[in-house]
Amino acid sequence: MNVETDEDLVPAVDSAAHAVGDLPVMGRIPAGASRDDAVAHLREAARLVRRRDIQMVRAAGLGHIGGEFSVIDTLVTLYLGVANISPETVADPERDRIVLSKGHAAAALYTTLAIAGFIPPQELSTFMQPQAMLNGHPARTKIDAVEASTGPLGHGLPIAVGMAFAGRLDGSSRRTFVVTGDGEMQEGSNWEALMTAGNHRLSNLCVVIDRNRLQQGARVEDTNDLEPLTDKLRAFGFEVHDVDGHDHGALLDAFAQVPSASGKPTAVVAHTLKGHPISFMSNNVAWHHKVPTQEQVELALTELEKS
């Protein structure tokens, strides 16, 4: 017999309880910005994205807020600071590609796209509503900036390898970035894709692993341990960077080395905390798929004001 606990209950939600104030469109790091200014731009964008994300999940009564908060710094750095893509170039064949393989972190993606100017911020209030373009998993057919429909884990990385292959066949310098979860790296399809990318030296490919060490219901190491992860990635023919996934400067430095001088594909193991930086969410497996109460939202917003 299953015993229901408070952790299992979805609190009553108010679908009208959207953001307090509008999310600004910050756009990319300004041209000529110093490193300190670039990092400050990304840090503020990530803070605002987290504010809006938790309000979206609260209003919808659905979401994967823990894994969204762990990957937001990576997404903000890619869209606002690294990738050669803008709202004006989403159809340019020479644009860089970004694939969010851990598609359940869709709210983080949508909020990042909004702050970068790819979708109107007011669309965020439609998250998870019937017929809305902001599905629980990103859909290529609904948002131009979404490169691949993702959700089933183990699909995004193989798709990205195909994109990197296409870039080589086109004689293009465009890069492909794909963001996966570490629990997702238990999928065999990902290791087949890594083997293919390493064997063919797809130097225009960068795989980012959100290494928060938690998956639905358990720690990754207790489910199917990935270690020694960096050694495995190197054995598959990758240049590997171990970084603090919440350090925007470290992420900028790692992504700046794509394509690698060695001609190998790149893997960035981004060490993160699920639910970062909220005290009651951080590194807590309960927040993989959990809706905050209104009181928890207010606590989180207060902490984000101080972060």
C-alpha contacts under 8 A as a table, 3 or more apart, distances in Angstrom:
res1	aa1	res2	aa2	distance
4	E	8	D	6.22
4	E	9	L	7.63
5	T	8	D	5.38
5	T	9	L	6.88
6	D	9	L	5.34
7	E	286	A	7.21
7	E	290	K	7.98
10	V	61	G	7.13
10	V	290	K	7.35
10	V	291	V	6.15
11	P	61	G	7.74
11	P	291	V	6.92
11	P	292	P	7.28
11	P	293	T	5.94
12	A	61	G	7.83
12	A	293	T	7.83
13	V	58	R	6.42
13	V	59	A	5.95
13	V	60	A	7.28
13	V	61	G	5.90
13	V	293	T	7.89
14	D	17	A	5.37
14	D	58	R	7.71
14	D	59	A	5.58
14	D	60	A	7.92
15	S	18	H	7.32
15	S	59	A	4.47
15	S	60	A	5.97
15	S	61	G	7.97
16	A	59	A	6.59
17	A	55	Q	7.40
17	A	58	R	7.70
17	A	59	A	5.47
18	H	55	Q	5.90
18	H	56	M	6.46
18	H	59	A	6.13
18	H	125	S	6.24
19	A	22	D	6.62
19	A	23	L	7.90
19	A	52	R	6.20
19	A	55	Q	5.95
19	A	56	M	7.59
22	D	121	P	7.35
22	D	122	Q	7.76
23	L	48	L	7.18
23	L	52	R	7.23
23	L	114	A	7.87
23	L	115	I	6.80
23	L	121	P	6.07
24	P	115	I	6.11
24	P	121	P	7.52
25	V	114	A	6.64
25	V	115	I	4.37
25	V	116	A	5.87
25	V	117	G	5.59
25	V	121	P	7.60
26	M	45	A	7.15
26	M	115	I	5.56
26	M	116	A	6.02
26	M	117	G	7.51
27	G	80	L	6.14
27	G	115	I	6.37
27	G	116	A	4.31
27	G	117	G	6.05
28	R	79	Y	7.36
28	R	80	L	4.12
28	R	81	G	5.85
28	R	116	A	6.57
29	I	33	A	6.95
29	I	38	A	5.76
29	I	41	H	6.41
29	I	42	L	7.58
29	I	80	L	5.98
29	I	81	G	5.65
30	P	33	A	5.59
30	P	38	A	7.69
33	A	36	D	7.99
33	A	37	D	5.76
33	A	38	A	5.87
34	S	37	D	5.09
34	S	38	A	6.05
35	R	38	A	4.99
35	R	39	V	6.16
35	R	249	G	7.87
36	D	39	V	5.24
36	D	40	A	6.11
37	D	40	A	4.98
37	D	41	H	6.07
38	A	41	H	5.10
38	A	42	L	6.39
38	A	81	G	7.81
39	V	42	L	5.18
39	V	43	R	6.04
39	V	248	H	5.88
39	V	249	G	5.97
40	A	43	R	5.02
40	A	44	E	6.14
41	H	44	E	5.42
41	H	45	A	6.23
42	L	45	A	5.03
42	L	46	A	6.08
42	L	73	D	7.78
42	L	76	V	6.46
42	L	77	T	6.32
42	L	80	L	7.20
42	L	81	G	7.61
42	L	248	H	6.77
43	R	46	A	5.17
43	R	47	R	6.27
43	R	73	D	7.77
43	R	248	H	7.07
44	E	47	R	5.06
44	E	48	L	6.27
45	A	48	L	5.19
45	A	49	V	6.09
45	A	76	V	6.93
45	A	115	I	7.23
46	A	49	V	5.02
46	A	50	R	6.19
46	A	72	I	6.28
46	A	73	D	5.86
46	A	76	V	6.19
47	R	50	R	5.26
47	R	51	R	6.36
47	R	304	L	6.45
47	R	307	S	7.65
48	L	51	R	5.03
48	L	52	R	6.34
49	V	52	R	5.26
49	V	53	D	5.93
49	V	72	I	7.46
49	V	108	A	7.12
49	V	111	T	5.69
49	V	112	T	6.24
49	V	115	I	7.40
50	R	53	D	4.95
50	R	54	I	6.26
50	R	69	F	6.56
50	R	72	I	7.44
50	R	108	A	7.65
50	R	304	L	7.93
51	R	54	I	5.77
51	R	55	Q	6.62
51	R	301	L	6.19
51	R	304	L	7.14
52	R	55	Q	5.17
52	R	56	M	6.15
52	R	111	T	6.94
53	D	56	M	5.10
53	D	57	V	6.30
53	D	65	I	7.54
53	D	107	A	6.04
53	D	108	A	6.16
53	D	111	T	6.57
54	I	57	V	5.19
54	I	58	R	6.12
54	I	65	I	6.85
54	I	292	P	7.78
54	I	297	V	6.72
55	Q	58	R	5.06
55	Q	59	A	6.10
55	Q	297	V	7.04
56	M	59	A	5.16
56	M	60	A	6.07
56	M	107	A	7.39
56	M	124	L	7.20
56	M	125	S	6.92
56	M	127	F	6.75
57	V	60	A	5.18
57	V	61	G	5.77
57	V	62	L	5.50
57	V	63	G	5.26
57	V	64	H	7.93
57	V	65	I	7.15
57	V	107	A	7.63
57	V	291	V	6.42
57	V	292	P	7.77
58	R	61	G	5.28
58	R	62	L	7.22
58	R	291	V	5.89
58	R	292	P	5.97
58	R	293	T	7.17
58	R	294	Q	7.41
58	R	297	V	7.62
60	A	63	G	7.69
60	A	127	F	6.63
60	A	128	M	6.19
60	A	129	Q	7.60
61	G	291	V	5.93
62	L	128	M	7.81
62	L	289	H	7.67
62	L	290	K	7.39
62	L	291	V	6.21
63	G	104	H	7.60
63	G	105	A	7.62
63	G	107	A	7.22
63	G	136	G	7.31
63	G	289	H	6.06
63	G	290	K	6.92
63	G	291	V	6.89
64	H	67	G	6.00
64	H	68	E	6.22
64	H	104	H	6.35
64	H	105	A	5.90
64	H	107	A	7.99
64	H	287	W	7.34
64	H	288	H	5.48
64	H	289	H	4.51
64	H	290	K	6.66
65	I	68	E	4.88
65	I	69	F	6.06
65	I	105	A	7.34
65	I	275	G	6.84
65	I	287	W	6.53
65	I	288	H	6.47
65	I	289	H	6.57
65	I	290	K	6.98
65	I	291	V	7.74
66	G	69	F	5.36
66	G	70	S	6.47
66	G	274	K	4.82
66	G	275	G	4.11
66	G	276	H	7.60
66	G	281	M	6.97
66	G	282	S	7.69
66	G	284	N	7.98
66	G	285	V	7.90
66	G	287	W	4.93
66	G	288	H	4.93
66	G	289	H	7.17
67	G	70	S	5.05
67	G	71	V	6.33
67	G	105	A	6.29
67	G	212	N	7.84
67	G	274	K	5.43
67	G	275	G	6.59
67	G	288	H	6.19
68	E	71	V	5.38
68	E	72	I	6.02
68	E	105	A	4.91
68	E	106	A	7.68
68	E	107	A	7.12
68	E	108	A	5.28
68	E	274	K	7.87
68	E	275	G	7.47
69	F	72	I	5.42
69	F	73	D	7.98
69	F	108	A	7.39
69	F	274	K	6.40
69	F	275	G	5.00
69	F	276	H	5.62
69	F	277	P	7.74
70	S	73	D	7.28
70	S	210	D	7.21
70	S	212	N	6.78
70	S	245	G	7.91
70	S	246	H	7.82
70	S	272	T	5.66
70	S	273	L	5.55
70	S	274	K	4.85
70	S	275	G	5.86
70	S	276	H	5.75
71	V	74	T	5.40
71	V	75	L	6.40
71	V	108	A	7.72
71	V	210	D	6.27
71	V	245	G	7.72
71	V	272	T	7.66
72	I	75	L	5.10
72	I	76	V	6.00
72	I	108	A	6.06
72	I	109	L	7.81
72	I	112	T	7.71
73	D	76	V	5.25
73	D	77	T	6.08
73	D	245	G	6.83
73	D	246	H	5.68
73	D	247	D	7.66
73	D	248	H	6.74
74	T	77	T	5.21
74	T	78	L	6.22
74	T	245	G	6.67
74	T	246	H	7.57
74	T	248	H	7.75
74	T	251	L	7.16
75	L	78	L	5.18
75	L	79	Y	6.14
75	L	108	A	7.94
75	L	109	L	7.03
75	L	112	T	6.83
76	V	79	Y	5.38
76	V	80	L	5.65
76	V	81	G	7.45
76	V	112	T	6.04
77	T	80	L	5.51
77	T	81	G	5.06
77	T	82	V	6.30
77	T	248	H	6.58
77	T	251	L	7.11
77	T	252	L	6.93
78	L	81	G	5.57
78	L	82	V	4.74
78	L	83	A	5.40
78	L	98	I	8.00
79	Y	82	V	6.32
79	Y	83	A	5.82
79	Y	85	I	7.41
79	Y	112	T	7.52
79	Y	113	L	7.60
79	Y	116	A	6.80
80	L	83	A	7.55
80	L	116	A	6.25
81	G	252	L	7.50
82	V	252	L	7.09
82	V	255	F	6.97
82	V	256	A	7.57
83	A	96	D	5.74
83	A	97	R	7.61
83	A	98	I	7.79
83	A	175	R	7.93
84	N	95	R	5.63
84	N	96	D	5.12
84	N	174	R	7.98
85	I	88	E	7.93
85	I	89	T	5.81
85	I	90	V	6.43
85	I	95	R	5.31
85	I	96	D	5.85
85	I	97	R	7.78
86	S	89	T	5.17
86	S	90	V	6.31
86	S	116	A	7.99
86	S	117	G	7.99
86	S	118	F	7.33
87	P	90	V	5.82
87	P	116	A	7.98
87	P	117	G	6.24
87	P	118	F	4.92
87	P	145	A	7.81
88	E	91	A	7.93
89	T	92	D	5.00
89	T	95	R	6.65
90	V	95	R	6.98
90	V	144	D	6.61
90	V	145	A	5.89
91	A	95	R	7.68
91	A	144	D	7.91
92	D	95	R	5.46
94	E	172	S	6.90
94	E	173	S	7.55
94	E	174	R	5.66
95	R	174	R	6.08
95	R	175	R	7.89
96	D	174	R	5.04
96	D	175	R	4.88
96	D	176	T	5.81
96	D	177	F	7.76
97	R	147	E	6.74
97	R	163	M	7.93
97	R	174	R	7.65
97	R	175	R	6.30
97	R	176	T	4.61
97	R	177	F	6.05
98	I	146	V	7.83
98	I	147	E	6.62
98	I	176	T	5.96
98	I	177	F	4.76
98	I	178	V	5.71
98	I	179	V	7.84
99	V	146	V	7.33
99	V	147	E	5.95
99	V	148	A	6.29
99	V	156	G	6.47
99	V	157	L	7.94
99	V	160	A	6.78
99	V	176	T	7.78
99	V	177	F	6.26
99	V	178	V	4.60
99	V	179	V	6.30
100	L	103	G	5.74
100	L	109	L	7.78
100	L	148	A	7.91
100	L	150	T	7.04
100	L	156	G	6.80
100	L	178	V	5.90
100	L	179	V	4.99
100	L	180	T	6.72
101	S	150	T	5.73
101	S	151	G	6.95
101	S	153	L	6.80
101	S	154	G	7.34
101	S	155	H	6.72
101	S	156	G	4.14
101	S	157	L	6.44
101	S	178	V	6.51
101	S	179	V	5.58
101	S	180	T	5.08
101	S	181	G	7.67
102	K	105	A	6.09
102	K	150	T	7.07
102	K	151	G	6.36
102	K	153	L	6.46
102	K	156	G	7.63
102	K	179	V	6.81
102	K	180	T	5.20
102	K	181	G	5.74
102	K	184	E	7.45
103	G	106	A	5.49
103	G	137	H	5.18
103	G	138	P	6.22
103	G	149	S	7.88
103	G	150	T	4.90
103	G	151	G	4.35
103	G	152	P	7.65
103	G	153	L	7.81
104	H	136	G	6.64
104	H	137	H	5.50
104	H	151	G	5.83
105	A	108	A	5.67
105	A	109	L	6.74
105	A	137	H	7.48
106	A	109	L	5.01
106	A	110	Y	6.16
106	A	135	N	7.65
106	A	136	G	6.16
106	A	137	H	5.35
106	A	138	P	5.83
107	A	110	Y	5.14
107	A	111	T	6.11
107	A	127	F	7.64
107	A	136	G	7.60
108	A	111	T	5.30
108	A	112	T	6.10
109	L	112	T	5.12
109	L	113	L	6.10
110	Y	113	L	5.03
110	Y	114	A	6.17
110	Y	119	I	7.86
110	Y	124	L	7.22
110	Y	134	L	7.27
111	T	114	A	5.01
111	T	115	I	6.28
111	T	121	P	7.65
111	T	124	L	7.00
112	T	115	I	5.24
112	T	116	A	6.11
113	L	116	A	5.07
113	L	117	G	6.16
113	L	118	F	5.06
113	L	119	I	6.00
113	L	145	A	7.86
114	A	117	G	5.06
114	A	118	F	5.62
114	A	119	I	4.85
114	A	120	P	5.81
114	A	121	P	5.04
114	A	124	L	7.85
115	I	118	F	7.74
115	I	121	P	7.12
117	G	120	P	6.77
118	F	145	A	6.75
119	I	123	E	7.18
120	P	123	E	5.60
120	P	124	L	7.76
121	P	124	L	5.67
122	Q	125	S	6.00
123	E	126	T	5.58
123	E	127	F	7.54
123	E	134	L	7.93
124	L	127	F	5.59
124	L	134	L	7.47
126	T	129	Q	5.39
126	T	132	A	5.98
126	T	133	M	7.88
126	T	134	L	6.66
127	F	132	A	6.87
127	F	133	M	7.83
127	F	134	L	4.98
127	F	135	N	6.53
127	F	136	G	7.65
128	M	132	A	6.71
128	M	134	L	6.05
128	M	135	N	5.24
128	M	136	G	5.89
129	Q	132	A	5.45
129	Q	134	L	7.77
129	Q	135	N	7.75
132	A	135	N	6.65
133	M	139	A	7.74
133	M	142	K	5.35
133	M	143	I	6.95
134	L	137	H	7.74
134	L	138	P	6.91
134	L	142	K	7.92
135	N	138	P	5.96
135	N	139	A	7.11
137	H	149	S	7.40
137	H	150	T	6.32
137	H	151	G	5.62
138	P	143	I	7.94
138	P	146	V	6.83
138	P	148	A	7.74
138	P	149	S	5.53
138	P	150	T	6.10
138	P	151	G	7.56
139	A	142	K	5.51
139	A	143	I	6.58
139	A	146	V	6.69
139	A	148	A	6.84
139	A	149	S	4.42
139	A	150	T	7.07
140	R	143	I	5.73
140	R	144	D	6.64
140	R	145	A	7.78
140	R	146	V	5.08
140	R	147	E	5.85
140	R	148	A	5.17
140	R	149	S	4.97
141	T	144	D	7.36
141	T	149	S	7.85
143	I	146	V	5.51
144	D	147	E	7.41
146	V	149	S	7.25
148	A	156	G	7.34
148	A	159	I	7.70
150	T	153	L	7.58
150	T	155	H	6.93
150	T	156	G	6.22
151	G	155	H	7.89
152	P	155	H	6.25
153	L	156	G	7.26
153	L	184	E	5.78
153	L	187	E	7.32
154	G	157	L	6.52
154	G	158	P	7.39
154	G	184	E	6.24
154	G	185	M	7.34
154	G	187	E	5.50
154	G	188	G	7.51
154	G	189	S	5.68
154	G	190	N	5.51
155	H	158	P	5.68
155	H	159	I	6.36
155	H	189	S	7.33
155	H	190	N	7.58
156	G	159	I	5.12
156	G	160	A	6.13
156	G	178	V	7.05
156	G	180	T	7.65
157	L	160	A	4.97
157	L	161	V	6.22
157	L	178	V	6.23
157	L	179	V	7.90
157	L	180	T	7.39
157	L	190	N	6.10
157	L	193	A	6.64
157	L	207	V	7.64
158	P	161	V	5.07
158	P	162	G	6.42
158	P	189	S	7.11
158	P	190	N	6.51
158	P	193	A	5.11
159	I	162	G	5.11
159	I	163	M	6.37
160	A	163	M	4.87
160	A	164	A	6.18
160	A	176	T	6.49
160	A	177	F	7.37
160	A	178	V	6.28
160	A	205	L	7.72
161	V	164	A	5.05
161	V	165	F	6.18
161	V	193	A	6.56
161	V	196	T	7.92
161	V	197	A	6.34
161	V	205	L	7.15
162	G	165	F	5.00
162	G	166	A	6.17
163	M	166	A	4.99
163	M	167	G	6.29
163	M	176	T	6.83
164	A	167	G	5.05
164	A	168	R	6.45
164	A	175	R	7.02
164	A	176	T	5.90
164	A	202	L	6.55
164	A	204	N	6.27
164	A	205	L	5.86
165	F	168	R	5.16
165	F	169	L	6.29
165	F	202	L	7.06
166	A	169	L	5.04
166	A	170	D	6.11
167	G	170	D	5.07
167	G	171	G	6.24
167	G	172	S	5.12
167	G	173	S	7.06
167	G	174	R	6.44
167	G	175	R	7.71
167	G	204	N	7.98
168	R	171	G	5.06
168	R	172	S	5.99
168	R	173	S	7.81
168	R	202	L	7.88
169	L	172	S	7.62
173	S	204	N	7.27
174	R	204	N	6.89
175	R	204	N	4.70
175	R	205	L	5.97
175	R	206	C	7.68
175	R	258	V	7.70
175	R	259	P	7.53
176	T	204	N	6.20
176	T	205	L	4.93
176	T	206	C	6.20
177	F	205	L	6.09
177	F	206	C	4.80
177	F	207	V	5.96
177	F	208	V	7.29
178	V	205	L	7.99
178	V	206	C	6.41
178	V	207	V	5.05
178	V	208	V	6.03
179	V	207	V	6.14
179	V	208	V	4.69
179	V	209	I	5.99
179	V	210	D	7.08
180	T	184	E	6.55
180	T	185	M	7.42
180	T	207	V	7.44
180	T	208	V	6.13
180	T	209	I	4.98
180	T	210	D	6.07
181	G	184	E	5.01
181	G	185	M	6.67
181	G	209	I	5.57
181	G	210	D	4.83
181	G	211	R	6.64
181	G	212	N	7.89
182	D	185	M	5.09
182	D	186	Q	7.54
182	D	209	I	5.84
182	D	210	D	5.75
182	D	211	R	5.15
182	D	212	N	6.97
182	D	213	R	6.60
182	D	214	L	7.87
182	D	215	Q	7.96
182	D	220	V	7.43
183	G	186	Q	5.86
183	G	213	R	7.35
183	G	214	L	6.98
183	G	215	Q	5.52
183	G	220	V	5.79
184	E	187	E	5.83
185	M	188	G	7.69
185	M	190	N	6.29
185	M	191	W	7.63
185	M	226	L	7.70
186	Q	190	N	7.81
186	Q	224	N	6.77
186	Q	226	L	7.40
187	E	190	N	5.67
187	E	191	W	7.27
188	G	191	W	5.30
188	G	192	E	6.42
189	S	192	E	5.11
189	S	193	A	6.22
190	N	193	A	5.02
190	N	194	L	6.14
191	W	194	L	4.88
191	W	195	M	6.02
192	E	195	M	5.14
192	E	196	T	6.26
193	A	196	T	5.10
193	A	197	A	6.15
194	L	197	A	5.09
194	L	198	G	6.07
194	L	233	L	7.93
194	L	236	F	6.56
195	M	198	G	5.24
195	M	199	N	5.98
195	M	236	F	5.50
195	M	237	G	7.53
196	T	199	N	5.13
196	T	200	H	6.15
197	A	200	H	5.34
197	A	201	R	5.86
197	A	202	L	5.39
197	A	205	L	7.88
197	A	237	G	7.95
197	A	265	P	6.76
198	G	201	R	4.92
198	G	202	L	6.64
198	G	236	F	5.65
198	G	237	G	4.38
198	G	238	F	6.03
198	G	264	K	6.60
198	G	265	P	6.33
199	N	236	F	7.67
199	N	237	G	6.80
201	R	237	G	7.53
201	R	263	G	6.09
201	R	264	K	4.80
201	R	265	P	5.93
202	L	205	L	5.72
202	L	263	G	7.29
202	L	264	K	6.16
202	L	265	P	5.11
203	S	206	C	7.85
203	S	258	V	7.26
203	S	259	P	5.06
203	S	260	S	6.05
203	S	263	G	4.99
203	S	264	K	4.73
203	S	265	P	4.12
203	S	266	T	6.92
204	N	258	V	6.55
204	N	259	P	5.00
204	N	260	S	7.92
204	N	265	P	6.44
205	L	258	V	7.57
205	L	259	P	7.23
205	L	265	P	5.25
205	L	266	T	6.30
206	C	255	F	7.99
206	C	258	V	6.88
206	C	259	P	7.97
206	C	265	P	6.13
206	C	266	T	4.66
206	C	267	A	5.62
206	C	268	V	7.26
207	V	266	T	6.25
207	V	267	A	4.67
207	V	268	V	6.14
208	V	267	A	5.85
208	V	268	V	4.70
208	V	269	V	6.01
208	V	270	A	6.75
209	I	267	A	7.51
209	I	268	V	6.24
209	I	269	V	4.98
209	I	270	A	5.84
210	D	245	G	7.46
210	D	269	V	6.68
210	D	270	A	5.25
210	D	271	H	6.55
210	D	272	T	6.60
211	R	269	V	6.37
211	R	270	A	5.53
211	R	271	H	4.73
211	R	272	T	5.68
211	R	273	L	7.89
212	N	271	H	6.08
212	N	272	T	4.65
212	N	273	L	4.87
212	N	274	K	5.53
212	N	283	N	7.66
213	R	219	R	5.86
213	R	220	V	5.22
213	R	221	E	7.21
213	R	273	L	7.77
214	L	217	G	7.96
214	L	218	A	6.11
214	L	219	R	4.39
214	L	220	V	5.22
214	L	274	K	7.11
214	L	283	N	7.65
214	L	285	V	6.13
215	Q	218	A	5.64
215	Q	219	R	5.94
215	Q	220	V	5.93
215	Q	285	V	7.05
215	Q	288	H	6.85
216	Q	285	V	7.05
216	Q	288	H	5.78
216	Q	289	H	7.51
217	G	285	V	6.29
217	G	286	A	7.12
217	G	288	H	7.64
218	A	222	D	6.75
218	A	223	T	6.85
218	A	285	V	6.50
219	R	222	D	5.34
219	R	223	T	6.53
219	R	285	V	7.45
220	V	223	T	5.16
220	V	224	N	6.04
220	V	225	D	6.00
220	V	226	L	7.63
221	E	224	N	5.51
221	E	225	D	3.92
221	E	226	L	6.77
222	D	225	D	6.42
226	L	229	L	5.47
227	E	230	T	7.65
227	E	232	K	7.99
228	P	231	D	5.48
228	P	232	K	6.27
229	L	232	K	5.12
229	L	233	L	6.25
230	T	233	L	5.10
230	T	234	R	6.21
230	T	240	V	6.60
230	T	242	D	7.85
230	T	269	V	7.66
231	D	234	R	5.16
231	D	235	A	6.10
232	K	235	A	4.98
232	K	236	F	6.31
233	L	236	F	5.08
233	L	237	G	6.68
233	L	238	F	5.68
233	L	239	E	7.86
233	L	240	V	7.00
233	L	267	A	7.31
234	R	237	G	5.14
234	R	238	F	4.81
234	R	239	E	6.29
234	R	240	V	6.55
235	A	238	F	7.26
237	G	264	K	6.51
237	G	265	P	7.33
238	F	264	K	5.61
238	F	265	P	5.16
238	F	266	T	5.34
238	F	267	A	6.19
239	E	260	S	7.33
239	E	262	S	7.98
239	E	264	K	6.12
239	E	265	P	6.20
239	E	266	T	4.72
239	E	267	A	6.06
240	V	266	T	5.92
240	V	267	A	4.79
240	V	268	V	5.83
240	V	269	V	7.28
241	H	254	A	6.53
241	H	266	T	7.81
241	H	267	A	6.35
241	H	268	V	4.82
241	H	269	V	6.11
242	D	268	V	6.09
242	D	269	V	4.90
242	D	270	A	6.32
242	D	271	H	7.39
243	V	247	D	7.78
243	V	250	A	6.23
243	V	251	L	6.93
243	V	254	A	7.89
243	V	268	V	7.14
243	V	269	V	6.24
243	V	270	A	5.16
243	V	271	H	6.15
244	D	247	D	5.39
244	D	250	A	6.76
244	D	251	L	7.65
244	D	270	A	5.65
244	D	271	H	5.02
244	D	272	T	6.58
245	G	248	H	7.46
245	G	250	A	7.75
245	G	251	L	6.76
245	G	269	V	7.86
245	G	270	A	4.17
245	G	271	H	4.93
245	G	272	T	5.11
246	H	270	A	7.95
246	H	271	H	7.74
246	H	272	T	6.34
247	D	250	A	5.35
247	D	251	L	6.33
248	H	251	L	5.05
248	H	252	L	6.11
249	G	252	L	5.08
249	G	253	D	6.25
250	A	253	D	5.12
250	A	254	A	6.29
251	L	254	A	5.17
251	L	255	F	6.14
252	L	255	F	5.28
252	L	256	A	6.02
253	D	256	A	5.17
253	D	257	Q	6.96
254	A	257	Q	5.63
254	A	258	V	7.62
254	A	268	V	7.11
255	F	258	V	5.56
257	Q	260	S	5.39
257	Q	261	A	7.60
258	V	266	T	6.80
259	P	263	G	7.09
259	P	264	K	7.82
259	P	265	P	7.15
259	P	266	T	7.40
260	S	263	G	5.49
260	S	264	K	6.11
260	S	265	P	6.84
260	S	266	T	6.78
261	A	264	K	7.73
272	T	276	H	7.61
273	L	276	H	5.32
273	L	277	P	7.80
273	L	282	S	5.95
273	L	283	N	5.22
274	K	281	M	7.23
274	K	282	S	5.40
274	K	283	N	4.85
274	K	284	N	6.69
274	K	285	V	7.57
274	K	287	W	7.70
274	K	288	H	7.76
275	G	278	I	6.04
275	G	281	M	4.71
275	G	282	S	4.25
275	G	283	N	6.29
275	G	284	N	7.19
275	G	287	W	6.94
276	H	279	S	7.66
276	H	281	M	6.97
276	H	282	S	4.88
276	H	283	N	7.44
277	P	281	M	7.71
277	P	282	S	6.05
277	P	304	L	7.79
277	P	307	S	7.84
278	I	281	M	5.32
278	I	282	S	5.59
278	I	300	A	5.99
278	I	303	E	6.62
278	I	304	L	7.55
279	S	282	S	5.55
280	F	284	N	7.61
281	M	284	N	5.47
281	M	287	W	6.22
284	N	287	W	5.96
284	N	288	H	7.98
285	V	288	H	5.70
286	A	289	H	7.09
286	A	290	K	6.78
287	W	290	K	5.05
287	W	291	V	7.98
292	P	295	E	7.81
292	P	296	Q	5.55
292	P	297	V	6.11
293	T	296	Q	5.08
293	T	297	V	6.28
294	Q	297	V	4.98
294	Q	298	E	6.31
295	E	298	E	5.18
295	E	299	L	6.29
296	Q	299	L	4.99
296	Q	300	A	6.08
297	V	300	A	5.10
297	V	301	L	6.12
298	E	301	L	5.09
298	E	302	T	6.18
299	L	302	T	5.16
299	L	303	E	6.32
300	A	303	E	5.09
300	A	304	L	6.16
301	L	304	L	5.03
301	L	305	E	6.26
302	T	305	E	5.20
302	T	306	K	6.78
303	E	306	K	5.27
303	E	307	S	6.29
304	L	307	S	4.92
